[in-house]
Amino acid sequence: MSDSDSSAMPIPRIVYGTAWKKERTAELVCLALRQGFRGIDTACQPKHYAEPLVGAGLARALSEGVVSRDEVWLQTKFTSLDGQDASQPIPYDKDAPVAEQVRQSVAVSLANLGVERLDSVVLHSPLRRREDTLAAYRALEGLVDAGSVAALGVSNIYDASELAWLVGQARVPVRYVQNRWYEGNGWNWPIYDLCKKHGIAYQSFWTLTGSPSLLAHPLLRALAHRHKVTPEAAVYRLAELWHITPLCGSTNATHMAQALAAEHAFGADEPEVGKLWRLMHGEED
C-alpha cells in the first residue's frame, strides 16, 4: 500500500511500539533504533505511554549518530478523555472543545518528542459521538495543512461502517488504521478488507501476545523451522506478505533482531502461507 502524498515518509514494514515501557522507555527506544527499527509508535497518553522518554530515546540515538531524523518514521496519537487517566496529568485542557484538545495534544507531542513534524498522528479511538470524531479529525487535517503532521489515521476502530463513514468524510485521506490483529477478533478481516479497498495501511498490535494458537500451529512452526526463523518472526513475515505493518514491543535485543530478520524470510508461494491464509479466514480446519 503506497502513500498518496509524496511528501509523506512511507511507513516501515515493522514499527517499534512503546506502550507500557514506563521508566525503560528511553533506553528501549534507543536500543530499538540501534537494532535497526526505523518506525516508532507512541501516544500522548500518560496512562500507557511515557512520550517524553520516547523523545529522550530518539534524541540520544540522534546525538550518537545511530539515525538521522529523516530516517525515523514517528507516529503519535490523540487520546480523548475516555482514554486518559484522570489521576494523571491530562496533556490538554479537558474543558476545551475537542478540536482545541487535539491541537494542544499534538503541540505537547511535538515538544515531548523534540521534533517539528510528525509523520503520522492517529485518533487513538473514535470518540463517543460521530460529530466529536469528525471535529477531532478536522483539527488534525488543519495540522496537516499547517505542515506539522504528514499523515493521519485512526486506531481501535472495529466497526467497518464507522470506518467507511470516516473515510467518506475525510478531506485528508485516512492513511493508517491501527487495530488488534489476532485470533480473538477473528483477525479483523472486515476492517482489513476495507483498508485494502481504500489504500489504507493496516497496522497491527497484540499480534503475538493475542495469538498463542497460531504460534503453536504445526503449519506455522514447520514454515519457521524450514526457513530458520522463530515462529514469532514467521508471524511478522506473514503480516509483511499480507501488507500489514506489525508493531513489535519487545524489550529484548535478541527478540528485536529476530523480528527484524523476518524481512524476506520466505515468499508468498510457500504452501503453508496459502493454507494459513485460508485457515485464518475460516476456510480450512
C-alpha positions in Angstrom: 0.0 0.0 0.0 1.6 3.2 -1.1 1.3 6.7 0.3 -0.7 9.0 -2.0 1.1 12.1 -0.6 4.6 12.0 -2.0 5.8 14.3 0.8 4.9 11.7 3.5 7.5 9.2 4.5 6.3 5.7 3.9 5.7 3.6 6.9 8.4 1.0 7.6 7.5 -2.7 7.3 7.7 -3.1 11.1 7.3 -0.4 13.8 8.6 -0.4 17.4 5.7 0.1 19.9 6.4 2.0 23.1 3.3 1.3 25.2 3.8 0.1 28.8 7.6 0.6 28.7 7.4 3.1 31.6 10.8 4.2 33.0 12.7 2.0 30.5 11.2 3.8 27.5 14.2 6.0 26.6 16.6 3.1 26.9 14.4 0.8 24.8 13.7 3.3 22.1 17.4 3.9 21.6 18.0 0.1 21.6 15.3 -0.5 19.0 16.8 2.2 16.8 20.3 0.7 17.2 19.0 -2.7 16.3 17.5 -1.4 13.1 14.0 -0.3 13.7 13.1 2.8 11.7 9.5 3.3 12.9 8.4 4.4 16.4 4.8 4.4 17.7 3.7 6.3 20.8 0.8 8.3 22.2 0.1 11.4 24.2 -1.4 9.3 26.9 0.5 9.1 30.2 -1.7 6.2 31.2 0.1 3.8 28.9 3.0 5.8 27.3 5.9 7.8 28.5 6.1 10.0 25.5 8.7 12.4 26.8 11.0 9.4 27.3 10.4 8.4 23.7 11.7 11.8 22.8 14.7 11.3 25.1 15.5 7.9 23.5 15.2 9.4 20.0 17.4 12.4 21.0 20.0 10.0 22.3 20.0 8.0 19.1 20.2 11.2 17.0 23.1 12.6 19.1 25.0 9.3 18.8 24.6 9.2 15.1 22.6 6.0 15.1 20.0 7.6 12.9 19.1 10.9 11.4 15.6 12.4 11.9 14.6 11.8 8.3 15.3 8.1 8.7 12.8 7.7 11.5 9.0 7.4 10.9 7.4 8.8 14.0 3.8 8.3 14.9 1.8 9.5 17.9 -1.9 9.6 18.9 -4.5 11.9 20.2 -6.2 10.2 23.1 -9.7 11.5 24.0 -10.7 12.0 27.7 -12.3 8.5 27.7 -8.8 7.0 27.2 -7.0 9.2 29.7 -6.4 8.5 33.4 -7.9 11.3 35.4 -5.4 10.6 38.2 -2.5 11.6 35.9 -2.0 15.0 34.2 -4.1 15.2 31.1 -2.0 16.7 28.2 -4.6 19.3 27.2 -7.4 21.4 28.7 -10.1 18.8 29.4 -12.8 21.6 29.3 -11.7 22.9 25.8 -13.6 22.0 22.7 -12.5 18.7 21.1 -10.7 20.5 18.2 -8.6 22.6 20.7 -7.9 19.4 22.7 -6.4 17.9 19.6 -4.3 20.9 18.8 -3.0 21.1 22.3 -2.2 17.4 22.4 -0.3 17.5 19.2 1.7 20.5 20.4 2.6 18.6 23.6 3.6 15.6 21.5 5.9 17.7 19.3 7.5 19.1 22.4 7.8 15.7 24.1 9.4 14.2 21.0 11.6 17.2 20.2 10.6 17.3 16.6 9.0 19.9 14.3 6.9 17.4 12.2 5.2 14.1 12.9 5.0 11.5 10.2 1.6 10.3 11.4 -1.0 11.2 14.1 -3.9 8.9 14.6 -7.0 9.2 16.7 -6.4 6.7 19.5 -10.0 5.6 19.0 -13.3 7.0 17.6 -14.9 9.4 20.1 -18.3 8.6 21.6 -20.2 10.8 19.1 -19.6 11.0 15.4 -19.6 14.8 15.5 -16.8 14.7 18.0 -14.8 12.2 16.0 -15.2 14.4 12.9 -14.3 17.5 14.9 -11.1 15.8 16.1 -10.2 14.6 12.6 -10.9 18.1 11.1 -8.4 19.5 13.7 -5.8 17.0 12.5 -6.5 18.0 8.9 -5.7 21.6 9.9 -2.4 20.4 11.3 -1.6 18.6 8.0 -2.4 21.9 6.2 0.0 23.7 8.6 2.8 21.3 7.9 3.3 19.9 11.4 1.7 16.5 10.6 2.3 14.5 7.4 -0.4 11.8 7.5 -3.5 10.8 9.6 -5.2 7.7 10.8 -7.4 6.1 13.4 -6.9 3.3 15.9 -9.2 0.9 17.8 -11.9 1.1 15.1 -13.6 -2.3 14.7 -16.9 -1.3 13.1 -16.5 -1.3 9.3 -19.4 1.0 8.8 -17.8 3.5 11.2 -14.5 3.4 9.3 -16.3 3.7 5.9 -18.1 6.8 7.3 -14.9 8.4 8.4 -13.2 7.6 5.0 -16.1 9.3 3.3 -15.9 12.4 5.5 -12.2 12.8 5.4 -10.7 15.7 3.3 -7.2 14.5 4.1 -7.3 10.7 3.5 -7.2 8.2 6.3 -3.8 6.8 5.7 -3.5 4.4 8.6 -5.6 2.1 10.7 -4.0 0.6 13.8 -6.0 -2.3 15.3 -5.6 -5.5 17.2 -5.0 -8.2 14.6 -5.2 -11.5 16.4 -7.3 -14.7 16.8 -9.5 -13.1 19.4 -11.2 -10.8 16.9 -11.1 -13.2 14.0 -8.1 -11.4 12.6 -10.2 -8.3 11.9 -10.7 -9.1 8.3 -13.7 -6.8 7.6 -11.6 -3.8 8.6 -8.5 -5.2 6.8 -10.6 -5.6 3.6 -11.9 -2.1 3.8 -8.4 -0.8 4.3 -7.3 -2.7 1.2 -10.1 -1.2 -0.8 -9.2 2.3 0.1 -5.4 2.1 0.1 -5.2 2.4 3.9 -2.1 0.8 5.5 -3.1 -1.6 8.3 -1.0 -1.6 11.4 -1.4 -4.5 13.8 -0.9 -4.7 17.6 -1.5 -7.6 20.0 -0.3 -9.7 17.1 1.9 -12.2 19.1 0.5 -12.0 22.6 -3.0 -12.5 21.4 -2.3 -15.4 19.1 -0.9 -18.4 21.0 -2.7 -21.0 18.9 -1.3 -19.5 15.7 2.2 -19.5 17.2 1.8 -23.2 18.1 0.2 -24.3 14.8 2.1 -27.0 13.1 1.9 -25.2 9.7 3.5 -22.1 11.1 6.1 -24.0 13.1 7.1 -26.0 10.0 7.4 -22.9 7.9 9.5 -21.2 10.6 11.7 -24.2 11.1 12.4 -24.7 7.4 13.5 -21.0 7.0 15.4 -20.9 10.3 13.3 -18.1 11.9 11.3 -18.1 15.1 7.6 -18.7 15.0 7.2 -15.1 16.1 9.3 -13.9 13.2 7.2 -16.0 10.9 4.1 -14.3 12.0 5.7 -10.9 11.3 6.7 -12.2 7.9 3.1 -13.3 7.2 2.0 -9.8 8.1 4.5 -8.3 5.7 3.3 -10.6 2.9 -0.3 -9.5 3.5 0.5 -5.8 3.6 0.2 -5.5 7.4 2.6 -3.4 9.4 3.0 -5.1 12.8 4.0 -3.3 16.0 6.8 -5.0 17.9 7.1 -4.1 21.6 9.9 -6.4 22.6 12.2 -5.3 25.5 14.8 -7.9 24.5 17.6 -7.1 22.0 17.7 -10.7 20.6 14.0 -10.7 20.0 14.2 -7.3 18.3 16.8 -8.7 16.0 14.7 -11.8 15.3 11.7 -9.6 14.4 13.8 -7.5 12.0 15.3 -10.6 10.5 11.9 -11.8 9.3 12.1 -9.5 6.3 12.1 -11.6 3.1 12.4 -14.8 5.2 10.1 -16.6 2.8 7.8 -15.8 0.0 4.0 -15.9 -0.7 4.5 -19.0 -2.8 5.2 -21.2 0.2 2.3 -23.7 0.5 1.9 -23.0 4.2 1.3 -19.3 3.5 -1.8 -20.0 1.5 -3.0 -22.7 3.9 -2.6 -20.3 6.8 -4.4 -17.5 5.0 -7.4 -19.9 4.4 -7.2 -21.2 7.9 -7.3 -17.7 9.4 -10.3 -16.9 7.2 -12.1 -20.0 8.5 -11.9 -21.7 5.1 -9.9 -24.8 6.4 -9.9 -26.9 9.5 
